[in-house]
């Protein structure tokens, strides 16, 4: 029998298998040990958890609870529910608890705190947990009942899907972003449910962790199960600078198998936009959409609320004022990002342009608060999703773009990807 050559994703699942196996390949179902379980405050909305939480976690040191979606609580009902979560934290003895004002969005905080170690496996109650792939880590958003089981046992299971290899080549053009790279990729591969993405290519060395995180996070929007980058000198430096040395990165075997392979020349991509109501089959270059006036601009979320995104916004707005017809909400994705953006002067620059800066939260992205939009609003946002009602009123039209394009659009009052348009 031929030896099976495994890719990065298969190797991580193989290394975490509860049962001894000779290899992992597409079509298998693998029971695995997880390295960390993350729950977010949205768990408070699920009565099956609040009314009957696991009595005892498998390991309190491997569980994190992050308040990020409704921060601070926008109404009495949610305030009461998250108070019950705080009691669970005390009862379990959880040390990695990030309450209001202490953390940020879980997918961003996990990178900052070293929860995402190369070669590791993460479970979270949030659908964008695929963001961990930027760190050579597998992460999957799971339903609350399954996460309850993982909290109790430390184990879960995954079907092994086929993997698409995407080679990212060359350097992104100035004033074009990793979000644009994702949009271009999505326009080429379409929807890939039950499949994975492994990134490769010489262009990766030009992508920092923020950029890789933006791409991997957005891969949830093509229905990928996992989307993972390799470990390289950029990731090693990121981990070393933060003192996170205890890990075993995953690499593909020589001649690892993939369902398909494609290359993307990042140097040829221009600013892109996802038109309202869906991403798949609905992406265009901004230069081709004509004049679309906007009422609301939003920068933030796990995809594009990182320091480089806040920097891009500040550079665009520096010495300028946003359009009188536009409301612009900017949300740093973590406390650490907010603090560093403030130290560098980005926050004051943004506020001087008449944009509003909020505390770290997922709020505007899911239409929870801190930027809920109304029916009839035209919205340009750097967040993750744009289906009807995602950010508030079902009558709003939501366009998705990079943080830089959103800031330029806020200045001009219409969607634009170039300051000179």
C-alpha positions in Angstrom: 0.0 0.0 0.0 1.3 3.5 -0.9 2.2 5.8 1.9 -0.4 8.6 2.2 1.1 12.1 1.9 -0.8 14.6 4.1 -1.2 18.3 3.7 -1.0 20.8 6.6 -4.6 20.4 7.7 -4.5 16.6 7.6 -1.3 16.6 9.6 -2.8 18.8 12.3 -5.8 16.5 12.6 -3.6 13.5 12.5 -1.4 14.9 15.4 -4.6 15.5 17.5 -6.3 12.2 16.8 -7.6 10.5 20.0 -7.2 7.1 18.5 -3.9 5.9 17.0 -4.2 6.1 13.2 -1.7 5.6 10.4 -2.8 8.6 8.4 -5.7 11.0 7.8 -7.3 11.5 4.4 -10.5 13.0 2.9 -13.6 11.1 3.8 -12.3 10.1 7.3 -14.0 11.2 10.5 -11.4 12.0 13.2 -12.0 12.3 16.9 -9.5 14.9 18.2 -8.2 16.4 21.4 -8.5 20.2 21.3 -5.8 22.6 22.6 -8.2 25.4 23.6 -11.9 26.1 23.8 -13.1 29.6 23.5 -16.6 30.8 24.3 -17.9 34.3 23.6 -20.7 36.3 25.2 -23.1 35.1 22.5 -23.3 31.9 24.6 -25.5 33.9 27.0 -28.2 33.9 24.3 -28.4 30.1 24.3 -30.6 28.8 27.1 -29.3 25.3 26.7 -26.0 26.6 28.0 -27.1 29.1 30.6 -29.7 26.7 32.1 -27.4 23.6 32.1 -23.7 24.4 31.8 -21.2 21.6 32.2 -20.6 20.9 35.9 -16.8 20.8 35.5 -14.5 21.8 32.6 -12.0 19.2 31.4 -9.2 21.7 32.1 -9.8 25.3 33.3 -6.4 26.3 31.9 -7.5 25.5 28.4 -10.8 27.4 28.4 -11.2 31.1 27.5 -14.3 33.2 27.8 -14.4 36.5 25.9 -17.1 39.2 25.9 -16.9 40.7 22.5 -20.3 40.7 20.6 -22.3 42.9 23.0 -19.8 45.1 24.7 -21.0 46.8 26.7 -24.4 45.1 27.1 -26.9 47.1 25.0 -30.1 46.2 26.9 -31.3 44.8 30.2 -32.0 41.3 28.9 -28.4 40.8 27.7 -27.0 42.4 30.8 -28.8 39.9 32.9 -27.7 37.0 30.7 -24.0 37.9 30.7 -24.2 38.3 34.5 -25.1 34.6 34.6 -22.0 33.8 32.4 -19.8 35.6 34.9 -21.1 33.3 37.6 -20.1 30.3 35.5 -16.6 31.7 35.1 -16.3 31.9 38.9 -17.7 28.4 39.4 -15.3 26.9 36.9 -12.2 28.9 38.0 -11.5 30.3 34.5 -8.5 32.6 34.5 -8.6 33.5 30.8 -11.8 35.6 31.2 -11.9 38.9 29.3 -14.8 41.1 30.5 -15.9 44.5 29.2 -12.9 46.8 28.6 -10.3 44.0 29.1 -10.0 42.1 25.8 -11.4 42.4 22.4 -12.7 40.3 19.6 -11.9 36.6 20.3 -10.2 35.9 17.0 -7.9 38.9 17.4 -7.3 38.4 21.1 -6.4 34.8 20.6 -3.4 35.8 18.4 -2.3 38.4 20.9 -2.5 36.1 23.9 -0.8 33.1 22.3 -3.8 30.9 22.2 -3.2 30.2 18.6 0.1 28.3 18.4 1.3 26.9 15.1 0.2 23.3 14.7 -2.6 23.6 17.3 -6.3 23.0 17.2 -9.0 25.5 18.5 -12.7 25.3 19.1 -14.9 28.4 19.5 -18.5 29.3 19.5 -18.0 31.9 16.7 -18.3 31.1 13.0 -15.2 33.1 12.0 -12.8 30.9 14.1 -11.3 29.9 10.8 -9.2 33.1 11.4 -6.8 30.9 13.3 -5.3 29.7 10.0 -3.1 32.8 9.9 -1.2 31.2 12.7 -0.8 27.8 11.1 -3.6 26.7 13.5 -6.8 24.9 12.8 -9.9 26.6 14.2 -13.6 25.9 13.7 -16.7 27.6 14.8 -19.0 25.1 16.5 -22.5 25.1 17.9 -23.1 25.7 21.6 -24.2 22.1 22.4 -21.0 20.7 20.8 -18.8 23.3 22.6 -20.5 22.2 25.9 -19.4 18.7 25.1 -15.9 19.8 24.4 -15.7 21.8 27.6 -16.7 18.7 29.5 -14.4 16.2 27.6 -11.7 18.2 25.8 -12.6 16.3 22.6 -14.6 16.8 19.4 -14.7 15.3 15.9 -14.3 16.6 12.4 -15.0 15.1 8.9 -11.8 15.4 6.8 -12.5 17.4 3.7 -10.6 17.8 0.5 -8.1 20.6 0.3 -7.6 23.3 -2.3 -4.1 24.6 -2.6 -3.9 28.3 -3.4 -0.5 29.9 -4.4 -0.4 33.6 -3.6 2.3 35.1 -5.8 4.1 38.5 -5.8 3.5 41.6 -3.7 0.2 43.4 -3.2 0.1 46.7 -5.0 0.2 49.9 -2.9 -3.2 51.0 -1.8 -4.6 47.6 -2.4 -5.3 45.3 0.6 -5.5 41.7 1.7 -9.3 42.0 1.8 -9.1 42.7 -1.9 -7.0 39.6 -2.4 -9.7 37.6 -0.6 -12.5 39.1 -2.8 -10.5 38.3 -5.9 -9.9 34.7 -4.7 -13.6 34.3 -3.8 -14.6 35.5 -7.3 -12.5 32.7 -8.7 -13.2 29.7 -6.5 -16.9 30.4 -5.5 -18.5 28.5 -2.7 -16.5 25.5 -1.4 -18.5 23.8 1.4 -16.9 20.9 3.2 -13.5 21.8 1.7 -10.3 23.4 3.0 -7.8 25.9 1.7 -4.0 25.7 2.2 -2.1 28.8 1.2 1.3 28.6 -0.4 3.4 30.7 -2.8 6.2 33.3 -2.8 3.7 36.1 -2.1 3.2 34.9 1.5 6.5 36.3 2.6 5.1 39.8 1.8 2.0 39.3 3.9 2.2 40.2 7.6 0.0 38.6 10.3 -2.7 41.2 10.0 -3.0 40.6 6.3 -3.0 36.8 6.7 -5.6 37.1 9.4 -7.9 39.2 7.2 -7.7 36.5 4.4 -8.1 33.5 6.6 -11.0 35.1 8.5 -12.9 35.9 5.4 -12.6 32.3 4.2 -15.7 31.5 6.3 -17.5 33.4 3.6 -16.6 30.8 0.9 -17.9 28.1 3.3 -14.4 26.6 3.8 -14.0 24.3 6.9 -10.3 25.3 7.5 -8.0 27.8 5.7 -4.4 27.7 6.9 -1.1 29.4 6.2 2.3 27.8 6.6 4.7 28.7 9.4 7.5 30.9 8.0 9.9 33.6 9.2 7.1 36.1 9.5 5.1 33.9 11.8 8.2 32.8 13.7 9.1 36.4 14.4 5.6 37.2 15.5 5.6 34.3 18.0 9.2 35.0 19.2 8.5 38.7 19.9 5.7 37.7 22.2 7.6 34.9 23.9 5.4 32.1 22.5 8.0 29.4 21.8 6.2 26.2 22.9 4.7 24.8 19.7 5.2 22.4 16.9 4.3 23.9 13.5 2.6 21.8 10.9 4.1 21.4 7.4 2.8 19.5 4.3 4.4 16.2 3.5 6.4 16.2 0.3 4.0 15.5 -2.6 1.0 16.1 -0.3 -2.3 15.6 -2.2 -4.8 18.4 -3.0 -8.1 18.4 -4.9 -7.0 21.2 -7.0 -4.3 24.0 -7.2 -4.5 27.5 -8.4 -2.3 30.6 -8.4 -3.2 34.2 -7.7 -1.0 37.1 -8.8 -1.6 39.6 -5.9 0.3 42.3 -7.9 -2.5 42.5 -10.4 -5.4 42.9 -8.0 -7.1 46.3 -7.6 -9.6 47.5 -4.9 -12.6 45.3 -4.9 -16.2 45.5 -3.5 -18.8 42.9 -2.6 -22.1 44.2 -3.8 -25.2 44.0 -1.5 -26.8 40.8 -0.1 -24.1 38.2 -0.8 -20.4 37.7 -1.5 -20.3 34.7 -3.7 -20.9 35.6 -7.4 -21.3 39.3 -6.4 -17.8 40.8 -6.4 -16.6 43.6 -8.7 -13.7 46.0 -9.0 -14.7 49.3 -7.4 -13.7 51.0 -10.7 -16.5 49.2 -12.5 -19.5 49.9 -10.2 -20.2 53.6 -11.1 -21.2 56.2 -8.5 -22.8 54.7 -5.4 -23.6 57.2 -2.7 -23.3 56.0 0.9 -24.9 57.0 4.2 -22.8 54.9 6.6 -19.2 53.7 6.6 -17.9 51.1 9.1 -14.4 49.9 9.8 -13.8 47.1 12.3 -14.6 43.4 13.0 -12.3 40.3 13.2 -11.5 40.7 9.5 -10.4 44.4 9.4 -10.2 46.0 12.8 -6.5 45.4 13.3 -3.8 48.0 13.8 -2.9 48.2 10.1 -6.5 48.8 9.2 -6.8 51.7 11.8 -3.5 53.0 10.4 -4.9 52.9 6.8 -8.0 54.8 7.9 -5.9 57.5 9.7 -3.6 57.9 6.7 -6.6 58.5 4.4 -8.4 60.9 6.8 -5.3 62.8 8.0 -6.1 66.6 7.6 -9.4 65.9 6.0 -13.1 65.8 7.0 -15.5 63.0 6.0 -18.5 63.9 3.8 -21.3 65.7 5.4 -23.7 63.1 4.2 -21.8 60.2 5.8 -21.6 58.7 9.3 -18.3 56.9 9.9 -17.9 54.4 12.7 -14.4 52.9 13.4 -13.9 50.0 15.9 -10.5 48.7 16.9 -10.6 45.0 17.3 -8.9 44.8 20.7 -7.9 46.8 23.7 -4.2 46.5 22.7 -4.9 47.7 19.2 -6.9 50.7 20.6 -4.1 51.6 23.0 -1.4 51.4 20.3 -3.6 53.3 17.8 -4.1 56.0 20.4 -0.4 56.2 21.2 0.5 56.5 17.5 -2.1 59.3 17.1 -4.5 57.4 14.8 -7.5 57.8 17.1 -7.2 61.5 17.3 -6.7 61.8 13.6 -9.8 59.8 12.9 -11.9 61.8 15.4 -10.7 65.1 14.0 -12.1 64.0 10.7 -15.6 63.7 12.3 -15.6 59.9 12.4 -16.6 58.1 15.6 -14.3 55.6 17.4 -15.9 53.0 19.5 -14.6 50.5 22.1 -13.5 47.1 20.8 -16.6 45.0 20.0 -18.2 42.9 17.2 -21.2 45.2 17.6 -21.7 46.9 14.3 -20.8 43.8 12.2 -23.7 41.7 13.5 -26.1 44.6 13.9 -25.9 44.3 17.7 -25.1 47.9 18.6 -22.3 50.5 18.2 -23.3 51.1 14.6 -26.7 49.6 13.8 -27.9 50.7 10.4 -31.5 51.6 9.4 -33.7 50.7 6.5 -32.8 52.7 3.4 -29.1 53.2 4.5 -26.4 52.6 1.9 -23.5 51.1 3.9 -19.8 50.5 3.0 -18.2 48.3 5.5 -14.9 46.4 6.1 -16.8 43.8 8.2 -17.4 40.2 7.3 -21.0 39.7 5.9 -23.5 41.6 3.9 -26.7 39.6 3.8 -30.0 41.4 4.3 -30.4 42.5 7.9 -26.8 41.6 8.9 -26.0 45.1 10.3 -29.5 46.1 11.3 -32.4 47.0 9.1 -33.3 44.5 6.4 -33.8 47.4 4.0 -30.2 48.5 4.2 -27.8 47.8 1.3 -24.4 46.6 2.6 -21.3 46.8 0.4 -18.1 45.2 1.7 -14.6 46.5 1.0 -11.2 47.0 2.6 -10.7 49.5 5.5 -8.8 51.8 3.2 -11.6 51.8 0.6 -14.2 52.4 3.3 -12.2 55.4 4.6 -11.9 56.9 1.1 -15.6 56.4 0.5 -16.4 58.1 3.8 -14.4 61.1 2.6 -16.1 61.3 -0.7 -19.6 60.3 0.2 -19.7 57.6 -2.5 -17.9 54.3 -2.9 -14.3 54.8 -4.1 -11.1 52.9 -4.0 -8.7 55.7 -4.9 -8.4 59.2 -3.3 -7.9 60.6 -6.8 -11.2 59.3 -8.2 
